[in-house]
C-alpha cells in the first residue's frame, strides 16, 4: 500500500514539475469537489442544529397547552414548571419536522433557558395572554426586548411569531391592539435601555432596537421578520376545535 502511494506521489510530483496541465486540472477539480462537499457538510450540520422553534412567553400565557396541542394534538392538563418541554412537530406538506421547545416563563429561569437553547433557534414563537396583556405589558415588553436585543438571536435573525393567545376569552385584545401597546411600551423601554448601551455590564441588551429619532416599530427591526397572529389553544365550547390554524400555517412556512 505504502509502495503504491509513493509511486503516485512521485507521479504527481513529476507531472506538476513538468507542467502537465491535464494532471494539474484533475487535481484542481478534485480539490473543488472536496471543498464543495466540506462546505455543504458544514452548512447541513448548522441547518440540522437549528431546527428548534423556541416557544417563549411569560407564566400563564398558555405556552404549554399550545405546545401540547401542536405536538400531541390533544388537551393536556398543564401547570407552571421550571423545566422545558420538548417535542416534534411534523410538516407532512414538506416532508420535514421541527423540534419545539416550550421554555419556562418564570422570571427566575427564563433567561437561563434562553441562553441554553438559543443557538439551536430556527424560529421563535412568543406567546402572549391576550386577556391580561394590559396589566402584564411591562413584563412582556421587558422579556421581548431582551430576546430581540440578544446578540445570538440578532445574528441568526430567526422568523418570530407573536402569538396572541386566549382569543376564546371575552375580554381578550386583538393582535393589532396588542402590537400597538407593545410598540408603545418598547419605545419607552428603549429610552431607558439606551442609557446602558455604553455599559459593558448591561449584558445582552447592548443593541439599539429600531431606528433612531423614530418611534419604535417592529417593522424597523430588519432583518428580523416579526408577525402577529391571533390564536386560542382552548375553544369557547368543548365540542369545538382550538383555533391554531394561523400558527400551524406559520410553522409550515418556516419549516
Secondary structure, DSSP 8 states (H G I E B T S, - for coil): -HHHHHHHHHHHHHHHHTT-HHHHHHHHHHHHHHHHHHHHHHHHHHHHHT-EEEEEE-TTSSHHHHHHHHHHSS-------SS-EEEEEEETTTTEEEEEEE----TTTHHHHHHHHGGGEEEEEEEEETTTHHHHHHHHHHHHHHHHT-HHHHHH--EEEEEEE-TTSTT---HHHHHHHHHHHHHHHHHHHHTTTT-GGGTT--S--S-TTS---GGGSTT--EEEEE-BSS-SSTTS--B-HHHHHHHHHH-
